[in-house]
Amino acid sequence: MKAWSACWATLWLLALGGLATRADVVSVTNFKDLPVLTNGPGKGCYALFQGKLFDVQVTTNLDLLVYPVENGKRLEPPIEIYNSFTTLGSGLKFIGAVKPDPPSLNPQKLVFRVVTDQGAQLVQTWKFSDGLLSASHLFKDYTGTVPSMHVVVKFPPTPTLKPDASAAERSAATTGCALRWRAGRSDAAMKIITVPYDHRVLLQDYCDWMEHKGPWGSRKITLKRTTSKGLLSLAGSVYGYEGVIMLFITRFDPLKRGELQGFDLKVE
């Protein structure tokens, strides 16, 4: 059975996107075959975008590290964006990624194509401009239930705080830092809420956008859905200074094939 499944998966891979050989596909759990930049500021990365407002480093795992920039200097630690190449609720399994374009410095667009064991293909597109990183997702060639996947956006903890900081120290270190978001189960129910970094934030589903005025100097960072379909959620119950994890989950309508879902990350 396992041998037949592997054969079936191979046939699907060879049928997708004009693929000629299995060598055009790398495992989604092992991206070591991806090419990298061999010199310059992006050495060892798949891609690097540099701007006045942020730098974006694309790793060989197809993850992204976003560094806000102020006065020409990177502000660390970065915002981390992880691709979770798993399907949700459909029973499908991502098995390979079509090799992307050659590594690049200051790309305007990157396209990742990942395929499942039953032939569905996820096309994920990233567009870069100074201060704006845009992601869009499209599923192709699926039958039955539309696959779903999620992207993790991890905002770092306040780097100047020690683990044993007192409440007064936390308050002083996060003065002016706050989370602000618009959320609700419907457009009519949407509300805007603002919470300081030293106050606990409860789980928030159905976010339209979330704005961070955090430990990035004067920079403000906003994560926003680009359509009303994708689900943007704050995971867990945390204080802003502990770091915040956001999830973007695709939710496609099976009757609307060709639909794009995504989000923007804006630094200003």
N, C-alpha and C positions, 0 to 999 in steps of 0.2 A: 504493500500500500504506500509506504513512504517513497519507494522508488518511483511508483507511478505518479505520485504527487509532485516529485521533483521534476519528472519528465513533463508533466502538464504545465508546471510553472515555467519551465524553459521554453516551451512552445509559445506560451503567452508573451514572454519577454521578447522573443524573436519576432513576434507579430506586431509589437507596439512601436510606434514612432519611426518606422522604417529601419529598425535595428537589423544589422547584418550578422552580428555575432554576439555571443554571450559576453565577450570581452568588453563590449560597450556598457556593461552593467556591473556596478560594484555593490557589495552587500551593504544594507543600511546599518549594520552593526560594525562595519569595518570600512572606514573611508580612507585607509592608508594609501590606496591607489590614486587618490585625487592629486592632481598636480599642485604645486605651490610656487609662490614667488621666490626666486633664488637670490635676490639681492635687494638693496634699498630698505626703506622703512617697513615694508611689508614682508620682509624675508621670513619664510616659514609659514606664511598664511596663504589661504586660497585667494583672498582678495582684501584690499584695504581702500577705504574711502576716507579722504582727509578734507576737512572743511574748517571754516572759521568758528562754527558753532558746535560741531562734533566730529569725531573720528569714528568710523565703524570698521571693525576688524572681523572678517569672516574666516572662521577656523576650518580645519580639514574635517571637522565633524558636521559641517554646514550649520554651525551655531554662529551667532553674532554677538560681538561685544561692542557696546556703544559707550564712548567716552565723551561726555560733555567737555567743551573747550572754552576756556575763558582767558583772555589776554594772551592767546597763543599757547596756553599750557593745558595739557590733558588733566581732567579732574578724575581722580580714582577714589574708590574702585568703580569699575564700569557697570552699566546696566547689562544684564546677560539675557539673551534671547535664545531659548532652546527649542529646537524642533523635536516634538515627540512623534516619531514615526510609528505610531500604533493607531489602528482604527478603533473607533468606539461603537460598540453595539451592533456591528454588522457581521462579525465573524470572519472578516477578511484580515489578512496579514500582509504588511509591507515586506517585500523580500529583496528589493533591489532598487538602486538609483541609477538612472541613465547618466553617464558621465557628463558633467556640465561643460561649459565652454572653458577655454584655457584660463589660468589665473590672471587676475587683472589688478591694476592700480587705478584708483578713482573710477570705478565702473559707474555707469548711469543705470544699468539694469543687470540683474542676475536671475536666471531661471533654473529652478531645480525640478526635475521630473522623477517621481518615485512611483514604482509599480507594485501592485499587490499580487497575491498568488492566484487570483481569478481574473487578472487582466485589467482591473481598474487602474487608472493612472492619475496621480495627484500632480498638478502643475502649480508650483509655488513660485511667484514672481516677487522679487524685491526691487524697488526703485529708490535711487539715491539722489538727493539734492541737498544743498547745505541747510542743515537744521530740520530736514524732513526725511524720514525713512518710511516707505510705504510697502505693505505686504498684501498680496492678494492670492486667493486659493481657488482652484477649479478642479473638479473631479470629472474625468472622462472615461468612457468605455466601461461603465459599470452596468450591472443588471440587478434588478430587485432593489433592495434597500440601499439608499445612498450612503456611502462610507462617510465617516466623520473623523477628524483628527484634531489635535490641539497644539498650541504653541504656548510655551511658558515664558513670561517676561518677569525677570527677577530684579527688583530694585534693591540695591545694597543697603545694609545697615549703616548708621551714621559712624564714619570711621574714627572720629575723635573721641567717641565714648568708650570707656573701659567697661568690661562686663560687670564689675562691682560698683559702678557709679551710683551715687545716691539719687533720690528723686530730685533734689535741688540741682545737682550737677546735670542730670538729664534735661531738666527744664531749661537751664542756662545754655546748654550746648545746642539746643534745638529751637531757640528763640527765632520766631519768624518762619519756621518750617511747618508745613501743614499739608494734609491731603484734602482734596476737594473733588467731588464726583457728582455725576448726574446718573440716577438709577431708578428703576421701577419696572414692574412687569408689563406695562403698556405705556404708550406715549402719554396718555392722560394721567398716569400714576407717577410719571417721572418727577423726581425732586432733586434739588441741588443741596448737598450736605458738605460742610467743612469741619474737619477735625484736626486739632494741633497734633504734632508729632508725639507729644508726651501723653496723649490720650489713646485708650484702646479703640481699635477699629474692629467691628464685628464683620463676619462673613458678608460679602456684598455680591449677590447675583444680579444679572440683568443691568449691568452698567452700560451707559451710552459712552461715557468718557470718564477718565480719572486724571486729575492734574496733581503733580507733585512739585511743591516748592520745598526742596530738601537740601541735603548737604552738598550742593553743587554751585557754591558761590551765588551769583545773581541769576543763575540759569533756572528756568522753569521747564518742566517736562510734562507733556500731555500724551496720554495713550487714548485713542478714540477709534471706535468702530467706523468703517466706511460704508457699511450697509446696516439695515435694521435686523438682519437675519443672524449674523454671527453672535455668539454669546461671549460677553466679556465679564469676567468675574474676579473678585478679590478672594484669594484662597485663605482660609483660616481666620483666626481672630488674633490680631497683633497690635503692637504699638508701631507707629511710623518709624521710630528710630531703630527698631529691630530689623527693618527691611520688609518690603512688601512683595508678595508674589501675585501676579495677575495671570489669569488663564484666558486665552482666546480659543474658543471651540467652534468649529464650523458646524452649521446646521442647515443642510441643503434641502430644498423642496424637491421631491422626486419628480414632480411635474414640470419643474423649471430647469431643464438641462442647460448647461452653459452658463449658469449663474456664478458670478464672482462674489467671494466674501473675503473681507480682510480688515486691516487696521492701519492706522498711521501712528507713528511715534514722532512727536514734534519737540524740538529743543529750541527755546528762545530766551 
